[in-house]
């Protein structure tokens, strides 16, 4: 019986140390990606409320969701870049946007290092939340039902969380 307890303790210790190393690696990768972009933007909730509309605040800071529909950027297919409505960080190029018929703007790829991915277990679902790497603003979710001829991904984005900058206009 003592041998079984000893083996269990050793296995448990190994499991914990492997998990810690993997988490440390992930943390280092995220930090490295952050170092390649601009510094993280940190504001108080009061500061965010002053610069965002009530709908933008609801979506970006409170992880809300716009109603589906053809409003906003859902049917916009001009050339340009989509930036974070909170901080102006570049998120998506217009060439990655496609019509998904889901009621929200959809992209099959993001600008490298612009998006952070987090498991989301809210509302009885298992999804992956996408947030702006620079300001942690909630953008939407990513799904594996995008165009198979490209990435197979669908970045389902709230219109309130992004702003479109037409090609040739100054990006923030």
PAZAPA-4460 file (N, C-alpha, C; in steps of 0.05 Angstrom, whole numbers, plus 32768, in hexadecimal, padded with zeros to 4 digits):
% residues 172
    n_x    n_y    n_z   ca_x   ca_y   ca_z    c_x    c_y    c_z   seq   type   mol
   8010   7FE8   8000   8000   8000   8000   8011   8019   8000     1      X     A
   8028   8019   800F   8039   8030   8010   8046   8035   7FF5     2      X     A
   804C   8020   7FE6   8058   8023   7FCB   8045   8031   7FB8     3      X     A
   802B   8029   7FBA   8017   8035   7FA9   8014   8053   7FAF     4      X     A
   8014   805A   7FC9   8012   8076   7FD1   802A   8086   7FC7     5      X     A
   8042   807A   7FC9   805B   8087   7FC0   805A   808C   7FA2     6      X     A
   8052   8078   7F93   8050   807A   7F75   803B   8090   7F6E     7      X     A
   8025   8090   7F7C   8010   80A5   7F77   801B   80C1   7F7C     8      X     A
   802A   80C4   7F92   8035   80DE   7F99   804A   80E7   7F84     9      X     A
   805A   80D4   7F7A   806E   80DB   7F66   8061   80E3   7F4C    10      X     A
   804C   80D4   7F44   803E   80DA   7F2B   8030   80F5   7F2D    11      X     A
   8024   80FA   7F44   8017   8114   7F49   802B   812B   7F47    12      X     A
   8043   8128   7F53   8058   813C   7F52   8061   8141   7F36    13      X     A
   8065   812B   7F27   806D   812E   7F0B   8058   813D   7EFB    14      X     A
   803F   8136   7EFF   8029   8143   7EF1   8029   8161   7EF7    15      X     A
   802B   8168   7F10   802B   8185   7F18   8042   8193   7F0B    16      X     A
   805A   8187   7F0C   8072   8195   7F01   8070   8198   7EE3    17      X     A
   8065   8185   7ED5   8062   8187   7EB8   804E   819D   7EB1    18      X     A
   8038   819D   7EC0   8023   81B2   7EBB   802F   81CE   7EC0    19      X     A
   803E   81D1   7ED5   804A   81EA   7EDC   805D   81F3   7EC6    20      X     A
   806D   81E1   7EBB   807F   81E7   7EA6   8070   81F0   7E8D    21      X     A
   805B   81E1   7E86   804B   81E8   7E6E   803F   8204   7E71    22      X     A
   8034   8209   7E89   8028   8223   7E8E   803D   8239   7E8D    23      X     A
   8055   8233   7E97   806B   8247   7E96   8073   824D   7E7A    24      X     A
   8074   8237   7E69   807A   823B   7E4D   8066   824C   7E3F    25      X     A
   804B   8246   7E44   8036   8255   7E38   8038   8272   7E40    26      X     A
   803D   8277   7E59   8040   8292   7E64   8057   82A1   7E56    27      X     A
   806E   8293   7E52   8084   829F   7E45   807E   82A6   7E28    28      X     A
   806F   8294   7E1A   8068   829A   7DFF   8056   82B2   7DFD    29      X     A
   8041   82B3   7E0F   802F   82CA   7E0F   803F   82E4   7E15    30      X     A
   8052   82E3   7E28   8061   82FA   7E2F   8072   8303   7E17    31      X     A
   807E   82F0   7E0A   808F   82F6   7DF3   807E   8303   7DDD    32      X     A
   8066   82F9   7DD8   8055   8305   7DC4   804E   8322   7DCC    33      X     A
   8049   8325   7DE6   8041   8340   7DF0   8059   8353   7DEC    34      X     A
   8072   8349   7DF1   808A   8359   7DEE   808D   8363   7DD1    35      X     A
   8083   8353   7DBE   8085   835A   7DA1   8071   836F   7D9A    36      X     A
   805C   8373   7DA9   8049   8388   7DA3   804D   839F   7DB6    37      X     A
   803B   83B2   7DB6   803E   83C9   7DC7   8036   83C2   7DE4    38      X     A
   803D   83D3   7DF6   8038   83CE   7E12   801A   83CA   7E17    39      X     A
   8014   83B9   7E2B   7FF8   83B4   7E33   7FEB   83CE   7E3D    40      X     A
   7FD2   83D2   7E36   7FC3   83E9   7E3F   7FB2   83E1   7E57    41      X     A
   7FB6   83EF   7E6D   7FA8   83E9   7E86   7F99   8403   7E8E    42      X     A
   7F7F   8401   7E91   7F6F   8417   7E99   7F5B   840E   7EAF    43      X     A
   7F52   8420   7EBF   7F3D   8419   7ED2   7F22   8417   7EC3    44      X     A
   7F0F   840A   7ED0   7EF5   8408   7EC3   7EE9   8423   7EBE    45      X     A
   7EED   8436   7ED0   7EE3   8451   7ECC   7EF0   845E   7EB3    46      X     A
   7F0A   845A   7EAF   7F17   8465   7E98   7F0C   8459   7E7E    47      X     A
   7F07   843E   7E7E   7EFB   8431   7E67   7EDF   843C   7E61    48      X     A
   7ECF   8440   7E76   7EB4   844B   7E72   7EB4   8467   7E66    49      X     A
   7EC9   8476   7E6C   7ECB   8491   7E61   7ED1   8491   7E43    50      X     A
   7EE0   847E   7E39   7EE9   847E   7E1D   7ED9   846C   7E0B    51      X     A
   7EC9   845A   7E16   7EB9   8447   7E06   7E9B   844E   7E07    52      X     A
   7E8D   8448   7DF2   7E6F   844A   7DF3   7E65   8435   7E06    53      X     A
   7E4C   8438   7E10   7E41   8423   7E22   7E42   8407   7E15    54      X     A
   7E3C   8405   7DFB   7E3C   83EB   7DEE   7E59   83E0   7DEC    55      X     A
   7E6C   83F1   7DE5   7E88   83E8   7DE3   7E91   83DF   7DFF    56      X     A
   7E8A   83EE   7E14   7E92   83E7   7E2F   7E86   83CB   7E36    57      X     A
   7E6D   83C8   7E30   7E5F   83AE   7E36   7E6D   8397   7E28    58      X     A
   7E74   839A   7E0F   7E81   8384   7E00   7E9F   8381   7E08    59      X     A
   7EAE   8397   7E06   7ECB   8395   7E0A   7ED3   838F   7E27    60      X     A
   7EC6   839C   7E3A   7ECF   839A   7E56   7EBE   8386   7E66    61      X     A
   7EA4   8382   7E5F   7E93   8370   7E6E   7E8E   8356   7E60    62      X     A
   7E9C   8352   7E4A   7E9A   8339   7E3A   7E7D   8334   7E30    63      X     A
   7E70   834A   7E28   7E55   8348   7E1C   7E56   8340   7DFF    64      X     A
   7E3F   833E   7DF3   7E3C   8336   7DD7   7E28   8348   7DC9    65      X     A
   7E30   8352   7DB2   7E1E   8361   7DA1   7E08   834E   7D97    66      X     A
   7DF1   8359   7D91   7DDC   8349   7D85   7DE4   8341   7D69    67      X     A
   7DDD   8329   7D60   7DE4   8322   7D44   7DD4   8332   7D30    68      X     A
   7DDF   8336   7D19   7DD0   8345   7D04   7DE3   834F   7CEF    69      X     A
   7DD8   835E   7CDD   7DE8   8369   7CC7   7DF1   8385   7CCC    70      X     A
   7DF0   838E   7CE5   7DF9   83A9   7CEC   7E17   83AA   7CEE    71      X     A
   7E21   83C2   7CF2   7E3D   83C6   7CF7   7E4F   83BC   7CE0    72      X     A
   7E62   83AB   7CE7   7E76   83A2   7CD3   7E70   8386   7CC7    73      X     A
   7E59   837B   7CCE   7E53   8360   7CC4   7E54   835E   7CA6    74      X     A
   7E49   8372   7C98   7E49   8371   7C7A   7E5C   8385   7C6D    75      X     A
   7E70   838E   7C7C   7E84   83A1   7C71   7E9B   8390   7C66    76      X     A
   7EA2   8394   7C4C   7EB7   8385   7C40   7ECA   8398   7C30    77      X     A
   7ECF   83B0   7C3B   7EE3   83C2   7C2F   7EFF   83BA   7C38    78      X     A
   7F13   83C5   7C2A   7F2F   83BF   7C31   7F37   83D1   7C48    79      X     A
   7F44   83C5   7C5C   7F4D   83D4   7C73   7F55   83C1   7C89    80      X     A
   7F56   83CC   7CA1   7F5E   83BE   7CB9   7F49   83C2   7CCF    81      X     A
   7F44   83AD   7CDE   7F32   83AF   7CF5   7F43   83B1   7D0E    82      X     A
   7F3E   83C6   7D1E   7F4E   83CB   7D36   7F3C   83C8   7D4F    83      X     A
   7F48   83C5   7D66   7F39   83C3   7D7F   7F2C   83DE   7D84    84      X     A
   7F12   83DE   7D8B   7F04   83F7   7D90   7F0D   8403   7DAB    85      X     A
   7F1A   83F3   7DBC   7F23   83FD   7DD6   7F3E   840A   7DD4    86      X     A
   7F50   83FE   7DC6   7F6C   8409   7DC7   7F78   840E   7DAC    87      X     A
   7F6B   8407   7D96   7F75   840D   7D7C   7F89   83F8   7D71    88      X     A
   7F8E   83E3   7D80   7FA1   83CF   7D76   7F96   83C1   7D5D    89      X     A
   7FA7   83BC   7D49   7F9F   83AF   7D30   7F99   8392   7D36    90      X     A
   7F82   8388   7D2D   7F79   836D   7D34   7F76   835B   7D1B    91      X     A
   7F67   8366   7D07   7F61   8356   7CEF   7F64   8366   7CD6    92      X     A
   7F6F   835A   7CC1   7F70   8367   7CA6   7F56   835F   7C97    93      X     A
   7F4D   8371   7C86   7F34   836D   7C78   7F34   8354   7C66    94      X     A
   7F4C   834C   7C5D   7F4E   8334   7C4C   7F47   831A   7C5B    95      X     A
   7F47   831B   7C75   7F40   8303   7C85   7F23   8302   7C8C    96      X     A
   7F14   8317   7C85   7EF7   8318   7C8B   7EE7   8308   7C76    97      X     A
   7ED2   82FB   7C7F   7EC1   82EC   7C6D   7EA5   82EB   7C77    98      X     A
   7E92   82E4   7C65   7E76   82E3   7C6C   7E70   82C7   7C78    99      X     A
   7E6A   82C7   7C92   7E65   82AD   7C9F   7E47   82A8   7CA4   100      X     A
   7E37   82BD   7CA0   7E1A   82BB   7CA4   7E12   82B5   7CC1   101      X     A
   7E24   82BD   7CD4   7E1E   82B8   7CF0   7E13   82D1   7CFE   102      X     A
   7E14   82E8   7CF0   7E09   8301   7CFC   7E1E   8312   7D09   103      X     A
   7E37   830A   7D09   7E4D   831A   7D14   7E63   831B   7CFF   104      X     A
   7E74   8330   7D00   7E8B   8330   7CEF   7E9D   8317   7CF4   105      X     A
   7EA6   830B   7CDE   7EB6   82F2   7CE1   7ED0   82F4   7CD1   106      X     A
   7EE5   82EA   7CDD   7F00   82EB   7CD1   7F0B   82CF   7CD3   107      X     A
   7F1C   82C7   7CBF   7F28   82AC   7CC1   7F45   82AE   7CCC   108      X     A
   7F4F   82C6   7CD1   7F69   82C8   7CDC   7F6C   82E4   7CEA   109      X     A
   7F7F   82E6   7CFC   7F84   82FF   7D0A   7FA1   8308   7D05   110      X     A
   7FA6   8321   7D0A   7FC2   832B   7D09   7FD2   831D   7D1F   111      X     A
   7FE9   8313   7D18   7FFA   8304   7D2A   7FFF   8313   7D44   112      X     A
   7FFA   8306   7D5B   7FFF   8311   7D75   7FEA   8324   7D7F   113      X     A
   7FD4   8329   7D6F   7FC0   833D   7D77   7FAA   8331   7D89   114      X     A
   7FA7   8317   7D89   7F91   830A   7D96   7F9B   82F7   7DAC   115      X     A
   7F8D   82F7   7DC3   7F93   82E3   7DD8   7F7B   82D0   7DD9   116      X     A
   7F80   82B7   7DDE   7F6C   82A2   7DDE   7F69   8297   7DFB   117      X     A
   7F50   8296   7E04   7F4A   828C   7E1F   7F32   827A   7E1E   118      X     A
   7F33   8263   7E2C   7F1C   8251   7E2E   7F06   8260   7E3D   119      X     A
   7EEE   825D   7E32   7ED6   826B   7E3D   7EC1   8256   7E43   120      X     A
   7EBA   8252   7E5C   7EA6   823E   7E64   7E8B   824B   7E6C   121      X     A
   7E87   8264   7E64   7E6F   8273   7E6C   7E56   8269   7E5D   122      X     A
   7E40   826E   7E68   7E26   8268   7E5C   7E22   824B   7E54   123      X     A
   7E2F   8239   7E63   7E2C   821C   7E5F   7E39   8212   7E45   124      X     A
   7E4C   8222   7E3A   7E59   821A   7E21   7E77   8218   7E26   125      X     A
   7E85   820B   7E13   7EA2   820B   7E13   7EAB   8218   7DF9   126      X     A
   7EB7   8230   7DFC   7EC0   823F   7DE5   7EDB   824B   7DEA   127      X     A
   7EE6   8258   7DD6   7EFF   8266   7DDA   7EFA   8284   7DD5   128      X     A
   7EFE   8293   7DEA   7EFB   82B0   7DE9   7F13   82BC   7DDB   129      X     A
   7F0F   82D1   7DCC   7F25   82E0   7DC0   7F24   82FC   7DCC   130      X     A
   7F3C   8306   7DD4   7F3F   8320   7DE0   7F56   832F   7DD3   131      X     A
   7F56   8349   7DD4   7F6C   8359   7DCA   7F84   8356   7DDC   132      X     A
   7F9A   834F   7DD1   7FB3   834A   7DE0   7FBB   8364   7DEE   133      X     A
   7FB6   837B   7DE2   7FC0   8394   7DEC   7FB0   839F   7E04   134      X     A
   7F95   839C   7E03   7F85   83A8   7E19   7F72   8394   7E26   135      X     A
   7F73   837B   7E1E   7F63   8365   7E2A   7F45   8369   7E24   136      X     A
   7F3E   8379   7E10   7F22   837D   7E09   7F16   8364   7DFC   137      X     A
   7EFE   835D   7E05   7EF0   8346   7DFA   7EE7   834C   7DDE   138      X     A
   7EEF   833A   7DCB   7EE8   833E   7DAF   7ED1   832B   7DA6   139      X     A
   7ED1   8313   7DB0   7EBE   82FE   7DA8   7EC9   82E3   7DAE   140      X     A
   7EC5   82D0   7D9B   7ECE   82B5   7D9E   7ED9   82AA   7D83   141      X     A
   7EE9   8295   7D85   7EF3   8288   7D6D   7EE8   826C   7D6C   142      X     A
   7EE1   8263   7D53   7ED5   8249   7D4F   7EE3   823B   7D38   143      X     A
   7EE1   8221   7D37   7EEE   8211   7D22   7EDB   820B   7D0B   144      X     A
   7EC9   821D   7D04   7EB7   8218   7CEE   7EBA   822D   7CD8   145      X     A
   7ED2   8237   7CD5   7ED8   824B   7CC1   7EDE   823E   7CA6   146      X     A
   7EE5   824E   7C92   7EEA   8243   7C77   7F01   822F   7C77   147      X     A
   7EFC   8217   7C6D   7F10   8202   7C6D   7F26   8207   7C59   148      X     A
   7F20   8218   7C45   7F35   821E   7C31   7F4A   8232   7C3C   149      X     A
   7F45   823E   7C53   7F59   8250   7C5F   7F62   8244   7C79   150      X     A
   7F59   824F   7C90   7F63   8246   7CAA   7F50   8233   7CB8   151      X     A
   7F36   8233   7CAF   7F22   8223   7CBD   7F18   8230   7CD6   152      X     A
   7F21   8248   7CDC   7F1A   8257   7CF4   7F05   826C   7CEE   153      X     A
   7EF4   8272   7D02   7EE1   8288   7D00   7EE5   8299   7D1A   154      X     A
   7EF1   82B0   7D16   7EF3   82C3   7D2C   7ED9   82D2   7D2B   155      X     A
   7EC7   82CC   7D3D   7EAC   82D9   7D3E   7EAF   82F1   7D51   156      X     A
   7EAD   8309   7D45   7EB5   8322   7D53   7E9C   8334   7D56   157      X     A
   7E9A   8340   7D6D   7E86   8354   7D72   7E8D   836E   7D64   158      X     A
   7E79   8379   7D55   7E7E   8393   7D48   7E86   83A9   7D5B   159      X     A
   7E7B   83A9   7D73   7E81   83BE   7D87   7E9E   83BD   7D91   160      X     A
   7EAB   83A6   7D8D   7EC7   83A3   7D97   7EDC   83AB   7D83   161      X     A
   7ED4   83B2   7D6A   7EE7   83B9   7D55   7EE0   83D3   7D48   162      X     A
   7EF3   83DE   7D3A   7EEF   83F6   7D2A   7EFD   83F1   7D0F   163      X     A
   7EF1   83F9   7CF9   7EFD   83F5   7CDF   7F0C   840E   7CD6   164      X     A
   7F25   8409   7CCD   7F35   841E   7CC2   7F39   8418   7CA4   165      X     A
   7F2D   8429   7C93   7F2E   8425   7C76   7F4A   8426   7C6C   166      X     A
   7F50   8416   7C58   7F6B   8416   7C4C   7F73   8432   7C43   167      X     A
   7F8B   843B   7C4A   7F94   8455   7C43   7F90   8469   7C5A   168      X     A
   7F7E   8464   7C6D   7F7A   8475   7C84   7F8E   846E   7C99   169      X     A
   7F94   8481   7CAA   7FA7   847D   7CBF   7F9D   846A   7CD4   170      X     A
   7FAD   8455   7CDA   7FA6   8442   7CEF   7FAF   844E   7D0A   171      X     A
   7F9F   8449   7D1E   7FA5   8453   7D39   7FBB   8444   7D46   172      X     A
***
